[in-house]
Amino acid sequence: MDTRLLSLAGGAFAIGTGSLIVTGILPHLASGLAISVDTAGLLISIFALAYAIGSPILSTVLGDADRKTVLAGAITVFGLANLGAAFATDFWVVMAARIVMAFSAGVFMPAANAVAVAVSAPERRGRAIALVTGGMTVSLILGIPIGTAVVGFGGSHLAFLIVALFSALSLVGLLVKLPRGLPRGTNTLRERLQVAARGDVLLALATTMLWTTGAFVLYTYIAPFLTNHAGITGPWLAATLVVSGLGSAIGNQLGGIASDRFGPERSLSVVLSILAAALATASLIAVSLPPALAIWPIPFVLFIWSAAGWAGHPSQMSRLAAMAPDATVVALSLNASALYFGIAAGAALGQQVMRHAGTWPLGFVGAACEVAALAVLAFTLHRKRAARRVPSLSETAAPARS
């Protein structure tokens, strides 16, 4: 196995853990900063928003810099920001640290995927990208549960220290394994905007944003949801998040197989339907069963929901690659921005739901967002079929000869 790719995957693992670790430590973090749980959830919104806006801009600005320098610098800044958050006692300081984390993560991940492509043979590029992004999936299985478990011993500060340690280890791997002189970025902001303006691409990005919004309405506040409605806390919460991470990993693999076998549109339709049903079922269990009984079905529902949430990514990326074959890298980077806009919107929407109604409706609201994503997908497919039915000018304008 190419150790250069493993060093990139290690960075993705640190980024993934640091990005979403707040979801598992939300109650502890809120207590330590003397704020409400729903306010603490804004730390996820601001991270996602900063990533979505900063990634395309910073990636363009740094496009002509050496890739090894960019990657090493980004993971260093990410680790230092987590170190700052670990010792912060003020909510606004942690908020600022999260913004810095998002900017550095938004530089690291596109550069890591680009390097994975550059150092791999053409027939192995898909697997190279899968290995790098697999670091993100492993963070859901190991990184976030580890961070969730350690807060019981050292508070939320220890979780940020763990991420800083992961970042430092990743930095060593990058410095040792990556060569200099790797290909640099070439796309301008104008090129990115031109791709985003295409009608089919814009609708696909809207689908990504709505689907991610629905997932993160609940996932942002998964810790208080599980505590309130299934009595799951402490080590059991960490174990439940492992179950969720396993679902994500399995779903990502099955989603790729399904996309290749049944087509991306059909696969994505099924995935969004399952995701909507799973989210609605979570809230249905919350309102119909006492915690002593809900503790058994909710982890299973969480597994299905996580699997469905990640199963759609291969289909969506395949769709975008087909829509913009002349600018696939740009289209996929725009999809990443749409995904993080969705995370920000989901966390903000979940905060308002919690503030006004509590945790039980979170799944219902998330399911409504998935239905909206399905509606956009259905409109896109209708538009595509209608375009195929329109006869070409050559077929309608050519007069019959006598």
N, C-alpha and C positions, 0 to 999 in steps of 0.2 A: 504493500500500500504506500502511496506517495505521502511522505512525511510532511511535505509542504502543505498539502491539503489538510492534514491533521492539525497543523498549526493554525490554519484559518478556521477550522471547525472549533478549535479551542477558544478562539476569539469570539466566534458566534455563540458558544456556550456561555461565556461570561456576559456577552451583550444580552442574550435571552434571559438569563437569570436576573440581571440588574434591571431589565426593562419591566418585568412582570412580578418581581418579588414582592412589591407593595401589596398585590392582591392577597397574598397569604398572611401578611403581617399587619393588615389594616387596623384591627382593633388595638394591638400593642402600639402601633405607630401613633394612632390617635390619642391614646392614653399618655404616651410619653411627651407628645407635643401639646397636650391639653386642648385638643380640638375634638369636634364630633367626627364620627366614623364617616359620614357622608362628605364632610369637608376634606378629610384625608384622601378620599377617593379622587379628588381633583388633582392629586399628584400623578395619577395615571393619565388624566385628560391632558395636563400640561405637557407631559412627556410626549404623548402621541402627537399632539398638535405641533410641538417644536420639531419633532422628527419629520412630520409630513411637509412642513414648510421649509425647514432647514436642509433636508437631505438633497433635494435637487439643486438648490442654490450652492451649497458648500461643495457638492460633488463636482459641479461645473467650475467653480472658482479654483478648486484644487486639482482639476483635471490634468494639468500639465506637470504636476509634481511627481516625483518618484513614488511608485506604488508602495514600496517597502517603507519609505519614510511616512507616507500617509497612513498606512495601517498601524505602524508602531506608534505614531503620534496620536492617532485616534484612540487606541486602546489605553494608552498612557493617560490621556485626558479623562477617559471614562473611569479608569481606576481611581484617579485623584478626586473626581467628583463624588464617587461613592465614599471615599475616605472623608471628604468634607461633610457629606450627609451623615456619616457615622457619628461625628462629634458635634453635630448641630443640635441645638435645643430650641430653635425658633422655626416655626412653620415656613416662614418666607425664605429662610436660608436653605431649608430642604427643597423648597420649590425652585430656587435658583440653581441648586445642585442638579435637580432633575432636568432642567432645561439644558444645562451643560452636558449631562449624560446623553440626552436625546440628540443634540448636535453631533457629538462624537460617534454615537451609534449610527446616525444617518450618514456619516462619512464612511464608517468601517464596512458596513454590510454590502453596499453596492461595489466598493473597491474589492472586497473579498471575493464576491461572485465573479467580478471581471478577471481577477488574478487566477481564479480556479479555471476559467475558460482558457486563459492565456498559457497556462502551464500544462494543459492536458491535450491529448490528441483529439481530433475532431469527433471520432467515434466514441470517445469517453467523456465528452463534455457534460452531458446530462447527468451522468453518475457523479462527476466531480462537483457540480452544483448541488446535487442531492446530499453529498457527503458534507459539504460546508453548511448548508442550511439544516442538515441533521443535527448540528451542534445546538441549534435553537430548540429542536424537538427534545434532545436529551436534557436541556435545561428545564423543561416542563416535568420530566420524569425524576430528575435528581436535584438540579440546582434550586428550584423554587421550594420543593419539599424540605431540602436541607435548611434553607434559609428560614422557612416557617418553623421548623423544629427547634432551631437554636435560639429563637427569641424567648423561649421559656427559660433559658439559662442566663442570657445576657441582654435581654431586651432587643428592641428593634435595631439599636445601634450595631449589635453583633452581626445582624443580617447584612448590613451594608459593608461591614468589614470583610465578611466572607466573599462578597462580590469583588471587593478591591483585591483580595488575595487571588481569586480566579483571574482577574485582569492582569496581575503581575506575572502569574505563571504563563498566561497566554503571550505576554510581551516577550518573555524569554524564548519561547518557541518560535515566534515570528522573527526575532533578531538572528537566531541561529539557523533557521531553515530556509528563509526566503532569500532569493538572490536580488540583486539590484538590476536596473535596466529593464524591468518588465514594461509591457505596452501600457500607454497612458490613455486617459479618457479623451474623447473627441467631440462629444455632443454639446451643443450650446443650449442655453435656455430657450432661444427662439425655436430650435428644432424640437425641443420637448413640448413647447406650447402648440406647435403645429400638429404634432401627433395627437395631443389631447383634444384638439378642436375637431377631429374626425368624429362624425356622428356615431358610428358603431363603437368606437373606442370609448367615447364619452358615456354611452349607455352601459358599457361593460364596467367602467370605473364606478358608475352609480350603483351597479349591482354589488360590487365589492364593498363599497362604503356602507350600504344598507345592511348587507349580510354581517359585516363585522360589527356594526352598531348594535344589532340585535344580540350577537354573542356576548358583547362586553357590557351590555346593560346588567346582566347577571354575573358574568365572570369577575368584573371589577369588585363586586361586593359578595363574592362567593364565601368568604370566611364568616361574615355575620349571618349570611343566609343559612349556611350549614349549622352554625351555632344555634340560631333561633328556632329552626324548624326540624333539626335532626339531632340536636344536642352534641354535635361533633366539634370537639375542641382539642387543643394541645397536640400530642402525638397522633391522635386519630385524624385530626385535620390534615397533618402532613401526609399520613398514609392515604387519605382520600384524594389528595392532590397528586399523589403518585399514580393512583388509578386513573385520574383525569389525564395525566401525562402519557400513560400507556395507551389510552384511547386515542390521543392525538397522533402518536407515532404510528399506530396501526391504521388509523384512518387515512393518514397521509399516503401510506403505501397502497392501501386498497383503492384510494381515490385515483392514483396514477394508473393502476391496472384497469379500473372501470372506465376511465377517460379514453384509454387506448382501445378498449374492447367495444364500448357502447357509444362512444362519441362524447365530446365535452359538454354539449348543451344538454343532452339527455341525462348525463351523470350529474351535472350541476343542479338540474331540476329536482332529481331524486334527493340529492344531498340537502338542498334547502328545505324540502318538505320534511325530511327526517329531523332536521335541526329545529324547525318550527314546532314540530310535535314534541320533541324532547324538552324544549324550553317550557312549553305550555304544561307538560306533564309535571315538571319540577314544581311549578307554582300550584298545580292541582293537588299534588301530594302535600304541599305546605299548608294548604287550607283545609284539607280533608282528613289528615292523619296526625295524631299526636307525635311528638318527637321520638318517643320510645318505639313507635312502629315505623316512622318515616326513616329512621336510621338505616333500615335494610334496603328499601328500593332506591333511595336518593343516590347513593354511590353508583348504582347500575345506570340510572338515568344520566348521571354526570359523565360516565364512560361513553355512552351512546352520543351524548351531546358533543363531547370533545372530539370523538371520532368523526362525526359529521362535520363539525366546524373546520377540521383540517383536511377532510377528504375533498373539499371543493377547490382547494388551491391548485392542484395539478390541472384540473379542467379549466379553471379560469386563466391560468397562464398559457395553456394550449390555445384557448380561444383568442387571447390577445396576440400571441405569436402569429396566428393565422390572419388576424385582422391587419397587422402591421408588419408584414414580412420584411419590409425595407427598413424598419426601425424597431426590431424586436426588443433590444436592450432598453431603448427609451420607453417603450410601452410597458415593459415589466417594472421599470423604475417608477413610472406613473402609478401602476397598480399598487406598489408598495406605499406610495404616498396616500392613495385612496384608502388603503387598509388602515393606515395610522390615523387618517381623518375619522374613519369609522370608530376606531378605538376611543379617540377623544370624545366623539359624539355619544358613544355608548356609555362611557363613564359619567359624562355630564348629565345625560338623560337618566341614568340609574340614580345619580345623586338626588335629582328632583323627585323621582319616584319614592326613594327612601325618606326624603324629608317630609313628603306630604302623605304617604300611605304606608310606609314601612317596607320590610323586605319581601313580603309574600307576593306582591304583584310583579316582581322583577322578571320572572319567567314569562308571564303573559305579555308584558310590554316588549320583551325581546322577541317573542314569537310573532307579534304584529309587525316588527321590523323585517323579519324573515319573509313574511307574506308579501310585504312591499317589495322586497328584493325579487321574489318570484314573479310579481307583477311586471317589474321592469324587464326581467329576463323574457317573459312571455311576449311583451311588447316588442322586444328586440327580435325575437324569432319571427313574429308576425311581419315585422318590417322587412326582414330578410327574405321571407317567402314572397311577399308582395313585390319586392324588387326583382325576384326571379321570374315572376309572371308577366312583367312589363316587356312587351316585344321590342326588339331592337329597331332602330330607325331603318336599318337596311331591310328589315322584314316588312315594314309597313309602308315605306316610301317608294319602293321599286314598282313601277307600273307594269302591268302585264303587256307583253308585246303581241301585236297582231301577226 
